Amino acid sequence: MPRRLLLCAALALAIASSRAEDEAVPRFKQVDSMEARVQGCVTCHGHEGQGTKSGYFPRIAGKPAGYLYNQLVAFRDGTRKYAPMNYLVAYLPDKYLKEMAEHYAKLRPAFAPKEPTTASEATIARGKALVTAGDASKQLPACVACHGNGLTGMEPGVPGLVGLRPAYIVAQLTRWRVGERVAADPDCMKRIATRLSEGDVTAVAAYMSLQDPPKDPSPESANLVRMPFACGSQR
Amino acid sequence: MRRPVLALVVVVLVAVGAFVWTAMHPGPLPASPTGTPTRAVAQSANAATRFIERGEYLARMGDCVACHSEPTGKPFAGGRAMATPFGNIYTSNITPDDETGIGRWTADDFYRMMHTGISRDGTLLYPAMPFAQYTKVTREDCDAIFAYLQSLLPVRQKNRPHELKFPFNKRELLVGWRTLYFTEGEYKPDPSQNAQWNRGAYLVEGLGHCTMCHTAVNLLGGTKESKEFEGGMIPNQNWYAPSLTSNREAGLGDWSLQDIGSLLQVGISHRATVYGPMAEVVYNSLQYMNDEDTAAMAVYLKALPKRDADPLPPGSARLVQPGVMETGQRVYLKQCAACHHSEGKGYPPHYPPLAGNQSITMASPVNSIRMVLNGGYPPGTKKNPRPHGMPPFSHLLKDDEVAAVVTYIRVAWNNTGTPVAPAQVNELRKLLPE
C-alpha cells in the first residue's frame, strides 16, 4: 500500500515537473494580443507569471500593478539592477510597461508546490515571529502589517510575498540590506532590511515559503490599515 | 606581433602630431563683439519658435541625447560613460549652464565644434563625438540645433574627466588621428541625383552618423571611407553592425522602400526587426523622423553601391553533421516555432521571419547567438508602441543546443549560412546582456 502511494506521488511529481517545464515554452493563441506580446517573459516567469522551476525567478502574477510597474520602470532606467531584465525592457515606453504590469496583476494562476525546507524549527519559529509580530526590540514591524495577513500585498505598491521561494526572498532582502536595491523615497523596506540580521533574513524566507496561499490571493486594498512606516511606493 | 606594431604606430602618430601641432593648434575663437548666437532667428516669435523646433527635430536626428545623458540623469547633462577599447570617455554637459555646460558658447563656437571637432576652448575632441560625420551638417542646421540646446533648462553638472589609458589620454595624438581619418566639409549635393536621394545622403552621412557603427573600426578607432557601410563589430558592445552594402548582410538592395523605412522609423518590418544598439537608435532618434525624411533615407540606403565581394560560402563550408541538425530541429520546433513558424516564416512584422533573413545568414553569427541567449524586445515606438518580445534561453539551453539551433536556422529553408560551434556560444554567454 505505501509502495503504491509512493509510486503515485512519484508519478504526480513527474507530471507536475514536466508541466512546469512546458509552462516556460513560448505559445500564444493570437498574434495581436497581450499574451503574444509578453512572450518575452515566459521562459523565466512562466505563461501566466506563476514562475518557473528556477527558485530565483519570482512569481509575478497577481502582484499589485503599481508594484510591477515600478519594478519595470526601475529595470528600464537601471535603478534596479539585473542585467537580463535591464536589457529586455531598455527601450519600452511607460505606457506599455504599465499595460504589461496590469496584464500580470490580473492573472491568478495556481501556485507551484511548496519546496521542502531544510530550515530548523528554531529558524522557522523566528521567521514566524518576525512575519506575524515583528520584533519590538529591533523596532521591526511585522511583515503582515504592510504585506497583508495573507502576505498577498497591498495596492498599489506593496508586493505579495506568498508563493515566492526562499532563494528569491533571501536575495532581495540581502540586496536591500547592502543598499543595492532601493525603492521610492521614503524607502520603508530599507529601514526594515537594515534592521535584519543575516539569520533573520533566512528565517523570514524559510517561514514565508512554507505558507499556504489564501483562497483569494488578491492584494489588500490601499491603506485599509495605517502602515507602521511611511513608504514612497504607496504615495 | 600586434603590440610592437601598435607601439610603432603610436610613435609615428606622436611624431606626426608634434609636427603639425603648432600648425593645427587652434586656440579659442577671438571674441566677436557682434556675436551671432542665433543669427538665423527671424523677427517674429513664431519664426523663432519654429527655428527651435526645427533644432529639436535635428537634435533628434543626431541622437545627441543618447550619449549626452546618463540613463537616470537629466537629459543632455552628460556624464554617460562611453566604453572604448582605450578606456572610458565621459560625455559632456550640453545644457546651457553658464559654468558647466554650453551656456556661454556662441553659435560660431558650436558650429566650429560640429564642423571641425574643436571645442570652444580650443581642445580637440575625441572622435567618440562623431564630428567626422557632423562636419557635413549645414551651418543653418547647426544654428537650429544650437538654438534648441540654448532653450533647454540649464543643468549644473560638472563634466567628468575621461579615464583613458596612456598614450590615448594625450590629446596631441588626435592631431595624427585627424590627419588620417578626418575630412572637414559640409555635405555637397550630388547633382546627378535627385533631391530625395541627396536629402537621404545628407541625413545618413551627417547627423545620422550611421558609419560610426556600420563601418569596421580599426585598431586606432578610425573608419576608412573605402570601407564605408561594410559593417563590423561594434567595439565594447559585442554586437555586429551588419554591412549595409552586402546583400548577404543587411544590404537593402532587394528590400522595398516601405520595409527599409519601417525598420528605421518603426523598428519592425516584414524583413527584419531591430534589437540591441540599433533598437536604442530607433528608440531615441529615428522614431521621431518624419515620413518624408524616412523615405529619403530609404531611397539613399537602397541605392548604396553593392559590394558583393564575398561570394556565398561553398557547399563544403555549409555541411552540418546530421546529429547537430536533429538537435537543432528538435530545439527549434519546441522553443522557436510557436513564434517564428515551423517553416521559419515568422508572423511579420511582429515576429520576424528567419527564412531568407540576411541577419540570420550573414557571416557573423554573433547577433543570432545573442538573441537566443538573451532574447530581446524591439523598441516601443510611436508607430509600434507595444512591440512583441523574445524571451531569453540562456538558462534553458546548453551551449551545444544553442549552437545547434542557431546552425539550424542558418541552414534550414534554403538559408545560406554556415554552422556555429558551441565554443562561440560559450564566449558570448560570458558577457552580460546589453
HADDOCK unambig.tbl for C-alpha pairs under 7 A between the chains (distance, minus, plus):
assign (segid A and resid 25 and name CA) (segid B and resid 335 and name CA) 5.87 0.50 0.50
assign (segid A and resid 26 and name CA) (segid B and resid 335 and name CA) 6.31 0.50 0.50
assign (segid A and resid 26 and name CA) (segid B and resid 338 and name CA) 6.41 0.50 0.50
assign (segid A and resid 27 and name CA) (segid B and resid 338 and name CA) 5.47 0.50 0.50
assign (segid A and resid 36 and name CA) (segid B and resid 388 and name CA) 6.78 0.50 0.50
assign (segid A and resid 37 and name CA) (segid B and resid 387 and name CA) 6.53 0.50 0.50
assign (segid A and resid 37 and name CA) (segid B and resid 388 and name CA) 4.17 0.50 0.50
assign (segid A and resid 37 and name CA) (segid B and resid 389 and name CA) 5.97 0.50 0.50
assign (segid A and resid 38 and name CA) (segid B and resid 388 and name CA) 6.71 0.50 0.50
assign (segid A and resid 38 and name CA) (segid B and resid 389 and name CA) 6.27 0.50 0.50
assign (segid A and resid 39 and name CA) (segid B and resid 389 and name CA) 5.92 0.50 0.50
assign (segid A and resid 39 and name CA) (segid B and resid 390 and name CA) 6.07 0.50 0.50
assign (segid A and resid 39 and name CA) (segid B and resid 391 and name CA) 6.27 0.50 0.50
assign (segid A and resid 40 and name CA) (segid B and resid 389 and name CA) 4.39 0.50 0.50
assign (segid A and resid 40 and name CA) (segid B and resid 390 and name CA) 4.16 0.50 0.50
assign (segid A and resid 40 and name CA) (segid B and resid 391 and name CA) 3.73 0.50 0.50
assign (segid A and resid 41 and name CA) (segid B and resid 391 and name CA) 5.63 0.50 0.50
assign (segid A and resid 42 and name CA) (segid B and resid 391 and name CA) 6.56 0.50 0.50
assign (segid A and resid 43 and name CA) (segid B and resid 391 and name CA) 6.01 0.50 0.50
assign (segid A and resid 43 and name CA) (segid B and resid 392 and name CA) 6.72 0.50 0.50
assign (segid A and resid 43 and name CA) (segid B and resid 393 and name CA) 6.97 0.50 0.50
assign (segid A and resid 77 and name CA) (segid B and resid 71 and name CA) 5.81 0.50 0.50
assign (segid A and resid 77 and name CA) (segid B and resid 72 and name CA) 5.82 0.50 0.50
assign (segid A and resid 78 and name CA) (segid B and resid 71 and name CA) 6.94 0.50 0.50
assign (segid A and resid 83 and name CA) (segid B and resid 432 and name CA) 6.36 0.50 0.50
assign (segid A and resid 83 and name CA) (segid B and resid 433 and name CA) 5.93 0.50 0.50
assign (segid A and resid 84 and name CA) (segid B and resid 374 and name CA) 6.83 0.50 0.50
assign (segid A and resid 84 and name CA) (segid B and resid 433 and name CA) 5.67 0.50 0.50
assign (segid A and resid 87 and name CA) (segid B and resid 433 and name CA) 5.99 0.50 0.50
assign (segid A and resid 87 and name CA) (segid B and resid 434 and name CA) 5.08 0.50 0.50
assign (segid A and resid 88 and name CA) (segid B and resid 376 and name CA) 5.23 0.50 0.50
assign (segid A and resid 88 and name CA) (segid B and resid 377 and name CA) 5.79 0.50 0.50
assign (segid A and resid 89 and name CA) (segid B and resid 377 and name CA) 6.82 0.50 0.50
assign (segid A and resid 91 and name CA) (segid B and resid 280 and name CA) 6.61 0.50 0.50
assign (segid A and resid 91 and name CA) (segid B and resid 283 and name CA) 6.20 0.50 0.50
assign (segid A and resid 91 and name CA) (segid B and resid 379 and name CA) 4.79 0.50 0.50
assign (segid A and resid 91 and name CA) (segid B and resid 380 and name CA) 6.14 0.50 0.50
assign (segid A and resid 92 and name CA) (segid B and resid 379 and name CA) 5.83 0.50 0.50
assign (segid A and resid 92 and name CA) (segid B and resid 380 and name CA) 4.81 0.50 0.50
assign (segid A and resid 93 and name CA) (segid B and resid 380 and name CA) 5.89 0.50 0.50
assign (segid A and resid 96 and name CA) (segid B and resid 385 and name CA) 6.87 0.50 0.50
assign (segid A and resid 96 and name CA) (segid B and resid 386 and name CA) 5.92 0.50 0.50
